[in-house]
Amino acid sequence: MLNNTRDTIFIGKKPLMTYVTSAIIQLATLPLITVKARGLSIAHAVDVVQIVLQKTKPAFIVGDVKIGSESLESQDGRTRNVSTIEISIKRKTE
């Protein structure tokens, strides 16, 4: 997997179709991208991947899916764990 920010889409609070459009544009020039999210944005990430796959069918497929957690320090100084997900979308090979 490439390790630069150009092949990674970080899901946040923007409208869903913003991320879908970004993913489709990146997939036009790259063979693989990764959609990353954490916390409450995980459902948004899954939705983005599903929409991208529907719009680009049958050219792309889901690659690796990684789940995990990160320890973050909250504003009050406590450490808490936040779930994370990374979903790869790759060009389908015959």
Buried (B, 14 or more C-beta within 10 A) or exposed (E): EEEEEEBBBBBEEEEEEEBBBBBBEBBEEBEBBBBBBBBEBBEBBBBBBEBBBEBBEEEBBBBEEEEEEEEEEEEEEEEEEBBBBBBBBBBEEE
